[in-house]
Amino acid sequence: MIEKNNHKYKKDVLRLATFIGQLMLANGAETFRVEDTVKRICKSRGFSHINVFMAPNTIIVSDDRFDGYTFMKVIESRCINLNVIDVLNDFSRKFVSNVGMPVEEAIYELKNLEFKPPHTQKAVNIWTAIGSSSFAVLVGGDNVLTFMLTLITSVIAMITFEKVKKVSNIPVFATLVASIIIGICGIGLVEVGILDTPKMLIVGSIMPLLPGVPFIKAIRDLVSGELMSGVGRAIDAGIIATAIAVGVGISMNSYVKWGGLL
């Protein structure tokens, strides 16, 4: 077809494939799933020799049969948002099955999705806090007081995390600061006599910070043969877990050095 031989059309298809790959990586999708989606989108428009290279924060898409066009995107910030991944999965299936769908329309639809968060931060904080409080009760907190105090501490920690992350743009540092705040809250409640021990409160409050999903995704990438991405995600998860341990340890160690008893 004449349209498919048009240079602009070729670039638009590769740009679309790179864009959806960028969004999937930015929202926590596995590397092998992103690669499969990018290739399916390109093949649906006549690109049969697609090369895709990905790292945890970079995606490169090219076709060596069409004038060497190459597109690269750097992911500056990442998160875990399964809702966005589900929407992108539905979008890619719709695009692949509907060959007549204009590429420009598809790009416009993706841009609207990029700047439209599915949940407000307030809602995320509330539901995260409820989950943390429930876990604190599950592992040994046996009263309503523990539930309520863990809920409040979790909200404070999540707000601290978001504020510090926004200012510093360093998630590990934000995790460290939030963990210190959690430790201080737990120790403070023990010091004023409200709680007998800060253990359950701290265990429950750090749950939203734990890199459980990134660690599982790292294992899946390694099993799928994506060694670079898998190792990168595993190291990232390990650093975050270390930051949590260091943050809580700093607050508790400081309390003990100042004469406190845990």
N, C-alpha and C positions, 0 to 999 in steps of 0.2 A: 504494500500500500504506500501511496505517496506520503501520507501523514507519518508513517513509521520511518521513512527515510529522512524526515525533516530533523535537522540538528536540534532544534528547540524541543521537539517532542522527546527525543532521546534524553536530553538533559533533564527535562521535567520528570520523566519516569525515574531516573536515577536519583534526582533530588527528592522525590516523594519517598522512594524506598529508604534513602538515608535518613530522612526526617522521621519516618515511623520507627526506624531502628533506634534513632536517638531518643525518642520518647519512651520506647520500651526499656532501654537500658537505664534511663534516668529514673524510671519508676520501679526498678528492681527485677526486671525479667531475666531469665536465664539466658546465657550467651547462645546456646544452641537453638533456643526458641526464636531469638531475634534473628539469627542467621537464616533459619528456615522461613520465617515470615518475609524477610527481605528478598530472598530468592524466589519465593512464590509470586510476590508482587511483580518482580521484573520479568519472570517467565510468562506471566499472563499477558504481557505487552510485547512479547517477541524477543526478549533478551535471554539467551540460552547459555551464555558463558559469563556468569556473574562471579566476581571475586569479592569476598567479604572478609574483612579483618577487623577484629574487635578486641579491645582491652576494657577493663572496667569503666574507664572514663573516655574512651575514644571508639569511633566507628568509621571505617573506610569502605566505600563501595565503588567498584569499578567494573567495566566490561571491556575486555581486551579485544573484542571484535568490532567495536564501534568507535574508532578514532581515539581510543585511549582515554575516554572520559573518566574522571575520578572525582568523587566527592568525599569530604571528610568532615566529621562533626566532633567537637570536644564537649563532653558532658561536664559542666562546671559544678553542678550540685545533683546529688542523688538521694532517693528516698525509697521506701517500700510502699507502693500504692497499688494493691491488687485490683482495685476497682478500675483504675485507668488502664491497666493491662488487659482486663476483660473487655473494656470498650474498644481498645485498639485491636484486639483479636477479632471482635465482631466486625470492625471496620475493614480489616484486611480480607476477611472472608467475603464481605460484600463487594469489595473492589475487585477481587480475583474472579468472582462469579459473574460480575457485571462488566463485560469487556467494553461496553459502550459508555461507561462512566468517564467523564472528562477528567484528565489529570489535574487541571487547574481547580476544579471543584473539590477534588479529593484533598489537595494541599490546603485549600481554604478551610475545609472541615477540620483538618488536623490542627491548624493554627488556632481555631476556636477552642479545641480541646486542650491545647497547650497552656492557655491562660485562664482556664476555667477549672479551679479545684473542685472536686466532687463533695468535699466536706469542709466545713469551717474549722479553724483551729480550736475554737471553743468546744465544738462537739467532739473533736478528737480527744481533747484534754479530759472532758467529762467521762467519756466511755473508757478511756485508758485508765483513769483513776478508779472507776468501778471495778474493772478487771483486776487491777493491782490489789485493791482492798479485798476482793474475793479470794485472791491467791493467798494473801496474808492470813486470812481466816482458815483457809484450807490447810496450810502447813503448820498451824498451831495456835493462831490467834483465836481465842475461844470466847470473845465477847464483842458486843456492838461497838464498844469504845475503840477497840483495836481497828475495827473496820472503818469507822469514821475518821480516826486520826491518820490512818494510812491513806484514805481517800484525799484528805486535805494535803498531806505531805506530797502525794503523787502529783496533784495539781500544781503545787508550788514548784516541784522539781521540773515538770514539763514546761511550765511558763519560763522558768530560768533557762532551761535548755534552749528553747526557741529564741529567747532574747539574746543570749550569749552567741548562739550560732549565727543569728542575723548580723550581729556586730562584728564578730571575728571571722565568720565564714569558715570556721574550723570545727567540724562536728566532734572530733576527739576532745578538743579543749572544752567544748560545751558539755560533753558527757562527764568530763572530770569535774567541772564546776557543779553540775547538777548532783553528782554523787556526793560531793562534799556537803552540799545543802541538805541532802537526805540524811547523812550522818549527823549533822548538827541538829536537825529537827528531832531525830530519834534520841540523841543524848540529852537534848534540852527537855524533852518530855519526861525522861527518867529523872533528871535533876530536880524538876519541880514536883515530882512525886505522882505524876499522872499515870505513868507506866512503870512496871517493875523491871522490864528489860526492853531494849530497843530492837531486839533481833527480828521479831516478826514484822515490825513496821519497816525496817530497812530492807528485809528480803522482799516484801511485797512492793515497796516503792521503787526498787531498782529494776523490776521486771520490764517496764516499757523501754528501758535503756539497753537491755541485753540484746546482743546481735544474733538472736536465734535464727531468724529467717535468712540473713546473709550467710550464716554458717552452713545452713542446709543447702542454699543455692550454690555455695562453693563446692560442696560435695557433689552435687548434681553436675556441675560443670566439669569437675575432675573425672567423674565416671563417664561423661559424654566425650572425653578427649580434649576438652578446652582447657589445656594445662595453664596457659598464661592467665586467663580470666579466673580459673579456679583457685590458683595459688594467690592471686591478687586479692580476691574476695576473702580467702581464708586469713590472710595476713591482716586485712582490714578488720575482720571480725575479732581477731586476736588482740589487736591494738585497742579496740573499743572495750573489750572485756577487761583488759589490763587497766584502762583508764577508770573503769567503774571500781575495780578493786583498790586502786591507788587512792581514788577520791574518798571512798568510805574509810579506808585505812588511815588517811591523813587526819580526818576528823576524830576518829576513835583513838588514835595514838596520841594526838594532841591533848585530848581529854584526860587520858591516863597520866600523861606527863605533868599535867596541872593538878594532879591529886585525885582525880575521879576514879570511881570503881565501876567496872562493867559486870 
